Amino acid sequence: MMKVSYYPGCSAHGTGVELDESTRDLCRMLDVELVELKDWSCCGASSAHVKSEKLALGLAGLNLAAAEAEGRDLVTPCPACFSRLSSARRHVLDHGAIPGVEQLNGQTPVRHILHLFSRPEVMEKLAERSSGVLRGLKAVCYYGCLFTRPPEITESAHPENPTEMERILSALGMKALDWPYKTVCCGGSLTLPDADQVARLCHPIFDMARRVGAEAIVTGCPMCFMNLERQWAADARDDLLPIYYFTELMMLALDPQRAASYFRRHLSDSTRALASRGLE
């Protein structure tokens, strides 16, 4: 059994609870042991680095030090957390230390859960255990800004055209459609100070997804999910597509009854793309 340290991040207890729950459920089903990082704290996303580099490095560094003490790879479900933790690790590797954080060498790998679930051994188990209920469902994968960029921090081989999510959906029998908006910005944390700007950024995402023939938008970012869901609810248009976390769809293919509990919290109509498959 694979064993990793797990940094849930703050959104796992609020706007991203479905992502956290489905991640934990998946790991139990795919023989991955998540060990929640002891005494984890906020990594500073998404505001600390704007106010103070020292604060941003220190907050992330405390969690990295805890992970290094446990001696396992560190995974997180949040791209913003992944970005801040990876930035702090890069700082240690390049500069040798973070002020105020002891015993930190930067040798513990930091991964997003997409990296974990797209590993060949995990994908093989997923394909073996999938029920096939999602076969043929057409979706676009929306990564947002922080999963791959900047590549010197994320170590992404293809920062403008990631494919981890597409590989997972294909293993479920879904049709992951090619589209040009997979890494554009949704507005991120501007949703509070400038909701109009977020709307201007989200509308083209919905429109392009529909133009390429998608039935759903799939993401792995709590902030992207929240912005798209809020825009869906604000517009109340019949032509807007439902939004899912990729982990929710993975669980839907493995355990539909359990997955239904996630969808009840959605603002978007999650049943629209699933009703024809007997899943509501």
C-alpha positions in Angstrom: 0.0 0.0 0.0 1.2 3.5 -0.9 1.5 5.8 2.1 1.8 9.6 1.8 1.5 12.6 4.1 -1.7 14.7 3.4 -2.0 18.4 3.7 -5.7 19.2 3.3 -5.5 23.0 3.4 -8.1 25.4 4.7 -10.6 25.0 1.8 -11.0 21.3 2.7 -13.0 22.5 5.7 -15.1 25.0 3.8 -15.6 25.6 0.0 -13.7 22.5 -1.0 -15.1 20.0 1.3 -16.3 17.8 -1.5 -12.8 17.6 -2.9 -11.4 16.6 0.4 -14.1 14.0 1.1 -13.8 12.4 -2.4 -10.0 12.4 -2.1 -10.1 10.5 1.2 -12.8 8.1 -0.1 -10.8 7.4 -3.3 -7.6 6.7 -1.4 -9.4 4.1 0.8 -10.7 2.4 -2.4 -7.4 2.6 -4.3 -5.1 1.3 -1.5 -3.5 4.6 -0.8 -3.0 5.5 2.9 -3.3 9.2 3.6 -1.7 10.3 6.8 -3.0 13.8 7.6 -0.1 16.1 8.5 0.1 16.6 12.2 -0.7 20.1 13.4 -0.9 21.5 9.9 -1.6 25.2 9.6 -2.6 27.6 6.8 0.1 27.8 4.1 -0.7 31.5 3.4 -2.6 31.1 0.1 -3.8 33.2 -1.4 -2.9 36.5 0.4 0.3 36.0 2.5 2.7 36.3 -0.4 1.1 39.6 -1.5 1.7 41.1 1.9 5.0 39.6 3.0 7.5 37.2 1.5 8.8 36.3 4.9 5.3 35.5 6.1 4.5 33.4 3.0 7.7 31.4 3.3 7.4 30.9 7.0 3.8 29.6 6.9 4.5 27.2 4.2 7.9 26.3 5.7 6.3 25.2 9.0 4.2 22.6 7.1 7.2 21.5 5.0 9.2 20.9 8.2 6.4 18.8 9.7 6.3 16.7 6.5 10.0 16.2 6.4 9.8 15.0 10.0 7.3 12.3 8.9 9.6 11.3 6.0 6.9 10.8 3.3 5.9 12.5 0.1 3.5 15.4 0.8 0.3 15.6 -1.2 -2.4 18.3 -1.2 -5.8 18.6 -3.1 -5.5 22.4 -3.5 -3.4 23.9 -6.4 -2.9 27.1 -4.3 -1.5 25.1 -1.4 0.6 23.1 -3.9 2.0 26.4 -5.3 2.8 27.9 -1.9 4.4 24.7 -0.5 6.3 24.2 -3.7 7.5 27.8 -3.7 8.8 27.4 -0.1 10.6 24.2 -1.0 12.2 25.8 -4.1 13.4 28.6 -1.9 15.1 26.2 0.5 16.7 24.3 -2.4 18.0 27.6 -3.9 18.8 29.6 -0.8 19.4 27.0 1.9 17.0 28.2 4.6 13.8 29.9 5.7 14.2 32.3 8.6 12.6 31.0 11.7 12.0 27.4 10.4 14.4 24.8 11.8 15.6 21.5 10.3 14.3 22.1 6.7 16.3 20.7 3.8 13.7 20.8 1.0 14.1 17.1 0.1 10.5 16.1 0.7 8.6 16.0 -2.7 5.4 18.1 -2.8 2.6 16.8 -5.1 -0.9 17.7 -6.0 -3.3 14.8 -5.8 -3.6 14.8 -9.6 0.1 13.6 -9.6 -0.9 10.9 -7.2 -4.0 9.6 -8.9 -2.4 9.7 -12.4 0.4 7.4 -11.4 0.4 4.2 -13.6 -0.2 1.9 -10.6 -3.1 3.9 -9.4 -4.6 4.3 -12.8 -4.4 0.6 -13.4 -6.5 0.0 -10.2 -8.9 2.7 -11.2 -9.5 1.1 -14.7 -10.0 -2.3 -13.1 -12.5 -1.2 -10.6 -14.5 1.4 -12.6 -18.1 0.4 -13.2 -18.2 2.1 -16.7 -21.2 4.2 -15.9 -19.4 7.3 -17.2 -18.4 5.8 -20.5 -18.9 8.3 -23.3 -19.5 11.3 -21.1 -17.9 14.3 -22.8 -16.0 16.8 -20.6 -13.4 19.4 -20.7 -10.6 19.5 -18.1 -10.0 22.9 -16.4 -6.7 23.2 -14.5 -6.7 26.9 -13.8 -3.5 28.9 -13.2 -1.6 27.3 -10.4 -1.4 23.6 -11.1 1.3 24.0 -13.7 2.6 27.6 -13.4 5.2 28.8 -12.9 7.0 25.7 -14.2 10.2 26.4 -12.3 8.1 26.0 -9.2 5.6 23.3 -10.2 8.2 21.3 -12.3 5.5 20.8 -14.9 6.8 19.3 -18.1 3.9 20.8 -20.1 2.7 24.0 -18.3 0.4 25.1 -21.1 -1.0 21.7 -21.9 -1.2 19.4 -18.9 -2.8 16.0 -19.5 -3.0 14.4 -16.0 -6.8 14.9 -15.7 -7.5 13.8 -19.3 -5.7 10.5 -18.6 -7.8 9.9 -15.5 -11.1 10.6 -17.3 -10.1 8.4 -20.2 -9.4 5.6 -17.7 -13.1 6.0 -16.7 -14.2 5.7 -20.3 -15.0 9.3 -20.6 -14.2 11.5 -23.6 -11.9 14.3 -22.5 -12.2 16.9 -25.2 -9.4 19.1 -26.4 -10.0 22.9 -25.8 -7.8 26.0 -25.5 -9.0 27.2 -22.1 -7.7 24.5 -19.8 -5.1 26.8 -18.0 -6.7 30.2 -18.3 -7.5 32.2 -15.2 -11.0 32.2 -13.6 -10.2 35.3 -11.4 -9.1 33.3 -8.3 -9.5 35.2 -5.1 -10.9 38.3 -6.9 -14.3 36.8 -6.3 -14.7 38.9 -3.2 -13.1 42.3 -4.1 -14.0 42.3 -7.8 -16.9 39.9 -8.6 -17.5 41.6 -12.0 -14.0 40.8 -13.1 -14.5 37.1 -12.1 -17.7 37.0 -14.2 -15.9 38.4 -17.2 -13.3 35.7 -16.9 -15.7 32.8 -16.2 -18.2 33.5 -19.0 -15.7 32.6 -21.8 -14.8 29.4 -20.0 -18.4 28.3 -20.0 -18.9 29.4 -23.6 -15.8 27.7 -25.0 -16.7 24.4 -23.1 -20.1 24.4 -24.7 -18.7 25.3 -28.2 -16.4 22.2 -28.2 -19.3 19.9 -27.3 -18.7 19.3 -23.6 -21.4 18.0 -21.3 -19.5 19.0 -18.1 -16.5 21.0 -16.8 -14.1 19.1 -14.6 -11.6 20.7 -12.3 -9.2 20.0 -9.4 -9.1 23.4 -7.8 -11.4 24.6 -5.0 -11.1 28.2 -6.0 -11.9 27.5 -9.7 -14.8 25.3 -8.6 -16.2 28.0 -6.3 -15.9 30.7 -8.9 -17.5 28.7 -11.7 -20.2 27.4 -9.4 -21.1 30.9 -8.1 -21.2 32.2 -11.7 -23.5 29.3 -12.6 -25.8 30.2 -9.8 -25.7 33.9 -10.5 -26.5 33.5 -14.2 -29.1 30.8 -13.9 -28.8 30.0 -17.6 -30.0 26.7 -19.0 -27.0 26.4 -21.3 -24.4 26.6 -18.5 -22.6 23.3 -17.9 -22.4 21.5 -14.6 -19.0 21.6 -12.7 -17.4 18.6 -11.0 -14.2 17.8 -9.2 -12.3 15.1 -11.0 -12.2 13.1 -7.7 -16.0 13.2 -7.6 -16.3 11.6 -11.0 -13.7 9.0 -10.1 -15.7 8.1 -7.0 -18.9 8.1 -9.1 -17.3 5.4 -11.3 -16.4 3.3 -8.2 -19.2 4.0 -5.8 -22.2 5.9 -7.2 -24.1 5.9 -3.9 -21.3 7.5 -2.0 -20.6 10.0 -4.7 -24.2 11.2 -4.7 -23.6 12.8 -1.2 -21.1 15.2 -2.8 -23.4 16.5 -5.5 -26.1 17.5 -3.0 -23.8 20.5 -2.0 -23.3 21.7 -5.6 -24.8 25.0 -6.8 -24.8 23.8 -10.4 -27.2 21.2 -11.6 -25.0 18.1 -11.3 -27.8 15.8 -12.4 -27.9 17.2 -15.9 -25.0 15.3 -17.3 -25.7 12.2 -15.3 -29.5 11.6 -15.7 -29.2 9.8 -19.0 -26.9 7.3 -17.4 -29.3 6.6 -14.5 -27.2 8.6 -12.1 -28.9 11.5 -10.2 
